[in-house]
Amino acid sequence: MLNDKTILVTGGTGSFGKCFTKYVLTHYQPKKIIVYSRDEFKQWVMADEFKEYAGSLRFFIGDVRDLERLKRACGGVDYIVHAAALKQVPACEYNPNEAIKTNIHGAMNVIEAALDCGVHKVVALSTDKAVNPVNLYGGTKLVSDKLFVAANAYSGTKDTNFSIVRYGNVAGSRGSVIPLFHKLIEEGSRELPVTDVRMTRFWISLTQGVELVIKALAEAKGGETFISKIPSFKITDLAEAMLPGCQIRETGIRPGEKLHEIMVTTEDSYTTYEYDKHFIVYPQMTWNTRQQPDLSGSKVAEGFSYSSDKNTEWLSVDEIRELLGNMDLSR
């Protein structure tokens, strides 16, 4: 599917962008991958890390806030994976205008550039925080999701479609709890801080996130939200897996933080279908015959929701410890 294709990745020097790039270069023979991001130093570092693939990589300095620059980057592009965003909840709360410029205006620019440049498919990365948002980051990502779904109305006769992939915090990603716990343990702590002992989360790896994006690129017809079926874990079990017998210090839930991750709401259940390894929330409207959904899955029950506390699959302490053993926690 991606062989001899040109793919542009916004925010391409981030954790997801680097994993996606490595995955595609390992499993396919793309014509080229364009890494689009703002930070020249990160691009330089990534170019050095990927020097064996230099012939298939292009590095394009630019900001998703800059429509003209995006259009320049999108010339001849077949697929866009939109990963650029301001993601840190406190930073978005303190700098709301900047979050809006990147997460909302940036989404609009990606849509405009894709339509004007004849891009075939666009997959935008979403987050659990866009579901019933309680902070500005989640609010901006909700608007972004709505924009990408509605963008299919503007495709007209163009062979361009837009879809979304949604998942929560990636296990071990920068700013998540696993690196924090690891740092404290390395410093000799016998106590780990937990904001609320009732907290649960989904477990997804970067590779699983990339594979879901590949599935969306292959199967999307326009307006779908793809969500992986993944296990849940208790934050207290994670602490026990990382530091057996540790003391847990409850610090109180932080502003904008949720007890549980939610991927599918009860309101979404009317248009959600279940498949073997994922769910798809289909758009409530379709705009042309090309975007008629293939409803081959099983429709979920009315009132169904998919949240980390009501999951049917849970990781034990031993299973968490085994997964941690396959992670590089030294980064």
N, C-alpha and C positions, 0 to 999 in steps of 0.2 A: 504493500500500500504506500509506503513512504519512499520506496526506491525511486531514484531519479527525480525526487520532489524537492522543492525549496521550502524550508520551514523557518519562520521567524518566531523567536521566543522573546517576549518582553520580560524585563527583569531577569534576563538570561544568566546573570552571574550569581544569582541567589542559589540556595541549597537545592530547590526544585529544578531550576534551570540547568544546573550542572549535572544533576542526576538524569534529567530528561535527555540532555545532549549526549551523555555517555551511553545511555540505553539505546538511543536511536542509532548512534554510530556503531554500536556493537551488534545490533540485530538487523539493521537495514543498510542500504547503500544510498543515502540521500544525495541529491545533487549538491546541496549545501544547507547548512544551518546558520542562520543569521542571529547572533547574540546581540540583542538590543538592550542597552542599559545606560545609566548616567555616569557610572564611576569608572574612569579610565584605569585606575590602579587595579581594581578587581578584574577588569578585562585583561590587563597585562598578566596578572597572576593566572587567570583561567587559560589564556593563550599558552602560557608555559606548561601548565598541567596537561593540556590537550595537544601538545606540539606534534605528536605522532599523527594527529588528524588534521593538521594545518590545511591541507588541500581541500577539506570539506567544511571549514569554518570561516565565517566572516564576523568581524566585530564592528558594531555600529554604535557609536556614542550618540545617545539621544534620550529624550524624556517623553513619556506618553502624553505629557501636557502639551507637547509641540506637534500639532497636526501636520504641518508641512514637512517636518523631519520624518514623521511616521510614514507619510505618503512616499517620501523618497526611499525609505527602507523597504516598503512593501512592493516595489516594482518587481514583477515576476514571481511573487511569492504564492505558493499553493496553499499553505496552511499557516495559521497563526495560533500560537499557544500564549495566552495572555496571563502572565504570572506576576507582572509588576503591580505593586500595591504598597501603601503605608500600612503596616500590620500591627505595630505595637499599640496596645490599647491605651496606656497612659499618654504616649506621644500624640495619639489622635485626639484624646480628650483635651490636651493642652494646646494643640495646634489644629483646631477643627477646620480652618480654611484650607490648610495644606492637605489634610486628608481628603477633603472634598475635591480639590484640584486634581489630585492623583487618582483617587479611587472612583470618582464619578466623572469628572471632565475627561480624565484619561480613558475611561471606558468608552465614552462618547467618541473620542478621537480614534480609538482602535476600530470602532464600528464604521465611522466615516471613511477611514483609510482603506479598510477591507472592501467596502462597497465600491469605492471609487477606483480601486486598483484591481478589482476582479479576483480577489482571494477566494478560493474554493470553500474552505471551512475555517471557522474560528472556534476554539475551545477556551473558555475563560475559567480560571480557578476561583472557586467560591470558598466559603468557610461555614462551619456550624454557627458562627457568631452572626451570620446574616439571617438566621432563623429566629424569629421573635427577638429581635435585637434589644439589648439592654445597654449598649454603649455606642459611641459614635462610629467606631470602626465597623461594628456590625451593621449599623444604619447605612453607612456608605456602601458596604458590600451588598446589602439588600437592594439598594437603588441600582447598583451595577448589574446585579443579576436580572433585575426587571428590564434594564436597558438591553441586555444581550438577548433576552427572550423576545422582546418587542422588535428588535432589529430585523427579525425574519420577515416582518411585515413590509420592510423596505427593499427586500431583495428583488421583488418583481420577477422579471424574466431572467435575472442574473443567477448564475449557478453558485450562489453564496449562501451558506447557512451558519447559524450561530448556536452553540450549545454550552452547557455549564457542567463542571465537575465539582462536587462538593465533598469535602472531608474536614476533619477537625485538626487539632494540633498533631503534627507528625512526631512520632516517638523519637526522642533524642535531638530534636531540632533546636536551633539556637533560641534561647529565651524560654525553653520549656523546663519542666521540673526535673527531668532526668539529669541534665548537666549540672543543675543546682545541687541535687543530692550528691552527685559524684564529687563535686568540688568540696562539699562539706565533709564527706567521708575521707577524701584525700588529706584534708586538714586535720583529721583525727577526731572529728565530732562523733559522739555516740547518741546524739539527739538530732532528729530531722523535723523541720517545720512543715506543718500541713495547715492550709487555710481552714479546711473543714473536713472532719473525719468521715463525713457522709459522701464526700465527693467521688464521682466516677468519671471515667473518660473512655473513649474508643482508642484502640491501638491500631495504628496504621503506619507502615514504613514508607519511606520516600519512594522505594521501588514500586510498592503497591499503588501509590498515588500516580506515578508515571504510567503504570499499566492501565489504570482507569482512564487517563487522558488518551492513551493510544486507542482504547476501546471506543471512546467518544469520537475520536477522529475517524475511525473506521465505520461507525454505525450511525452517527447522528444524522437526522434528516432536518432538524431545525427546532430549537426551543426546548429540548430535553434537558433535565438535570439528572446526571448520573451519580449514584451514591453506592459505594462498596458495602457489602456485608462484611463486617469485621467484628472481632471480639471486644468486649469491654473489660475493664479492670477497675478495682478499687484503689484509690490513692494510698490507703493504708497498706494494701498488699504490695504495692510497688515499693514502699518504704521498707517493708519487711524483706522483700526480695533483694534489695540493694544493701541493707544493713541488718542482718538477722538479729533479733532481740533488741532492736533500737528503741529508744524512748521517742515518743511522738509529742511534739509541742504544737497545739492548735493555736494559730495566730489570728483567725478570723477572716472571713471571706473578703476579698478585695473589691473595691468599686468596679462595677462593670463585669465582674466574674460570675459565672453560673455554676451551680452545683453539678449539673450534668450537661453533656453535649447532646444536642437535638439535631437530627439530620432531616427527618420528615415529620411535619406537623399533622395534627388531625385534620386541619383544613386542606392539606395537600392530599389526603387519602383518597379523595374523589377522583384524582387523575394519576394515582401512583400504581405502578405494576411491579410485581416481584419476579425476579429471574433467579437462576441458580446461584450466582455469586454477587448480584447487585440489585438495586432498585432503580427505577427510572420514574421521575415525576415528569409527566408529559404536560405540555402547555395547554391551557384551557381553550386556546384558539389556534386554528391553523389558517394559513393565508394563501396557500396554493397547493396544487395536487402533489407536488414534489415533496412537500413536508407532511404528508399524511403519515401518522405514526404506525409502526408495525407492532400491533398490540399482541405479540405472541406470548407474553408472560401471563401471570395470574394477577388479576386485580386484587389489591389488598382490601380488607374489610373496611367499611365506613367507620371512621373514628380511629383507625390505626395510626400509630405514631412510632417513629424509630428513634429511640433515645438511649443513651449509654446506661441508664439505670433500669431500663425495661428490656434489655437485650436478652436473647436466648442463649448466647454464647459468651462465656466468661473465662478469663485467664486465671489459673491458679498461681500461687506464689512461685511454685517450681517452674511453671511455664513462662512466667515473666522473667525469672532468673535465666532460663535457657535463651530467651530472646535477647536479653541484655548481653549475654555472652557472645552474640554475633554482631554486636554494635561496637563501633570505635568511640569510646567515651573520652578519649584523650584530646579531642579537638577543642 
